[in-house]
């Protein structure tokens, strides 16, 4: 582990353990029989594996709830039973911190933005923007505000606009917000996107490069968004406070997510680790 990497990991752990609202000293609540985790839907595969490994090592159950991070944040604000919250951005956990509902968020993993297409569709780094702007090409995204995946797509459009003034408005107008508007949609997002491709309504879907399974699928092709227009995708994790206290098991699970073992599982699903792997 390099000096800078090691220092970053120390700072992450220190921030998670020591930052409390209004400078209050940390208090540990009695350990609950289960840890309730609310997490971005893109983490479904990786976090399920991590939770299983945690349970095998500690005997503590982890109850997972996945969905659009913005909508999950609203559930927490409404009093949902959550101990650890993992968002695909920092906006939502930072709001909870400002409200005194959580610790300060730390980066638990990173992702990248990719364009998903059907095999044979002509898309590469050189023609990426031109293909997005092609009037004949349909674009699908998640829902901005409710789901960080949609927010990142809009950030990408803004970066395109900086290179080609006026292009951002064109892309926002043609983008179809297809998924991410409900925590429990009537149809799984994967089926909604598949139908859009099959019908020809969408030719490019802007989403994450990570996967929900270890092995990459063969049904679609993923093209990374070129660096010049790619937003930085940081996942923020926070421990939720209950009457100003955090359950012991919540702290332990949150710290486990930063361990080399958990980070290695994130990497298997296409995420970028934030801690050194053994």
Buried (B, 14 or more C-beta within 10 A) or exposed (E): EEEEEEEBBEEBBEBBBEBBBEEEEBEEBEEBEBBBBBBBBBBBBBBBBBBEBBBEEBEBBBEBBBBBBBBBBBBBEEEBBBBBBBBBBBBBBBBBBEEEBBBBBBBBBBBBBBBBBBEEBEBEEEEBBEBBBBEEBBBBBBBBBBBBBBBBBBBBBBBBBEEEEEBBEBBBEBBEBBBBBBBEBEEEBEEBBBEBBEEEEBBBBBBBBBBBEEEEEEEBBBBEBBEEBBBEBBBBBBBBBBEEBBBBBBBBBBBBBBBEBBBBBBBBBBBBBBBEEE
